[in-house]
Amino acid sequence: MNSPWTTDWTTDRRSLVKGALAGSAALLLGAAPASADVPGPRLPATPPLRLPAPNGPYSVGSSVRHLVDTSRDDPWTPAIGVRELMVTVLHPAAPGHRFPRTPQMTPDAAGHFAGLVPHIRPLPATGVDWAATLTHARTGAPALPGRHRRPVLLYSPGGGDPRTLGGSLAADLASYGWTVVLVDHPGEASEVEFPHARPGRERVRPTTLFGPPDAATYRTMIDTRVADLRFVLDALGLDRVGVYGHSAGGAAVAQALHEDRRIVAAANLEGYLDWADGELLPVARQMTDRPLLLAGTEGFRDARLDRTWGALLAHGGPLSRRELDRTHHWAFTDYAAMVPQLQRAGLMTAEQRAVMVGPGEPRVTVPAVRNLLRSFFARHLPARG
């Protein structure tokens, strides 16, 4: 079978993507729904959506951590007084099935997500039990014994997306020997569930951003994400890590690579490399001396992506670029497997599927994304057995 990845990057090969859905900066579409901060009702649903199993030789364990940065105020809700993060840690685990499979979303988080999702993505407003999907990680499963500390990868999700929608790719990486830390960015993620409430926020914190951000807001997003990632390195005592991110998360990890020498390699999954006002990010204005992967989809590519990625590529250096055929922007997330199931259930149209993940079949696109990320990090931050 021919590879689904292509590397030609000419600017006139197809028409440009237009509309709000085409922009990685288009976090949340439309006005804020009145019920966005209230869990929606549980409705009759299709069978639970299934995520593809990881392919590596190891089982995967899962744990959640609450990290508090007392040196920063929250940029979106300063009344909180600190910057809080929630992270999920996936690691190679000892084999066994006595630990329960981790849900993709908890019931409370899923309730908030269900009330918000039809306003932010072309997804069904009813008929899906978002709390029913299980990951292939097991909560509390102990780490696989080993003499060496396993290399760590950090993940930053796309604008508006919670970290939980990046779990399938992360679990696959963990099954091959990496420890993967999924990082939420509260205030712009659709919802983030904390262990408890505190002054300034409820226990489940919904997004504060609706509609495409202006340039100043987008700059705050990327700056905050870079600071979040660097704080996670501090809080977890990490050095020599890899990072990867989707959309706004892709821009953030590329910039974090530029700013922090503890990051040895980064993968930008379709994030623009400018401040949304035409000014390039510092990483795109200068040559990088550490490996950076730029991976995109056939359906999302536009003039802004060509311009901002082209500026970086013109410098040369340890850069690589790939484009995945028959896909669209969210093919790098769990939606790659979930959206086709929703279409088969009659809850999404072919057009809505194409806008989300493209017409490609998950049996092709999911392994393609997994193999690309795994081979990239295997070269630059190899996992140990």
Stockholm file with secondary structure:
# STOCKHOLM 1.0

chainA/1-385         MNSPWTTDWTTDRRSLVKGALAGSAALLLGAAPASADVPGPRLPATPPLRLPAPNGPYSVGSSVRHLVDTSRDDPWTPAIGVRELMVTVLHPAAPGHRFPRTPQMTPDAAGHFAGLVPHIRPLPATGVDWAATLTHARTGAPALPGRHRRPVLLYSPGGGDPRTLGGSLAADLASYGWTVVLVDHPGEASEVEFPHARPGRERVRPTTLFGPPDAATYRTMIDTRVADLRFVLDALGLDRVGVYGHSAGGAAVAQALHEDRRIVAAANLEGYLDWADGELLPVARQMTDRPLLLAGTEGFRDARLDRTWGALLAHGGPLSRRELDRTHHWAFTDYAAMVPQLQRAGLMTAEQRAVMVGPGEPRVTVPAVRNLLRSFFARHLPARG
#=GR chainA/1-385 SS CCCSEECCCCTTSSCCCCSGGGCTTCCSCSSCCTTTTSCCCCCCCCSCCCCCCCCSSSEEEEEEEEEEETTSCCSSCGGGCSEEEEEEEEEEECSCSCSCEEESSCHHHHHHHHHHHHHHSSCCSSSCCTTCCEEEEEETCCBCCCSSCCCEEEEECCTTCCGGGGHHHHHHHHHTTCEEEEECCTTTSSEEECSSCBTTBCSEEECCCCSSCCHHHHHHHHHHHHHHHHHHHHHTTCCSEEEEEETHHHHHHHHHHHHCTTEEEEEEESCCSBCSSSCBCHHHHSCCSSCEEEEEETTTCCHHHHHHHHHHHTTCSSEEEEEETTCCGGGGSTHHHHHHHHHHTTSSCHHHHHHHTCSSCHHHHHHHHHHHHHHHHHHHSCCCC
#=GC SS_cons         CCCSEECCCCTTSSCCCCSGGGCTTCCSCSSCCTTTTSCCCCCCCCSCCCCCCCCSSSEEEEEEEEEEETTSCCSSCGGGCSEEEEEEEEEEECSCSCSCEEESSCHHHHHHHHHHHHHHSSCCSSSCCTTCCEEEEEETCCBCCCSSCCCEEEEECCTTCCGGGGHHHHHHHHHTTCEEEEECCTTTSSEEECSSCBTTBCSEEECCCCSSCCHHHHHHHHHHHHHHHHHHHHHTTCCSEEEEEETHHHHHHHHHHHHCTTEEEEEEESCCSBCSSSCBCHHHHSCCSSCEEEEEETTTCCHHHHHHHHHHHTTCSSEEEEEETTCCGGGGSTHHHHHHHHHHTTSSCHHHHHHHTCSSCHHHHHHHHHHHHHHHHHHHSCCCC
//
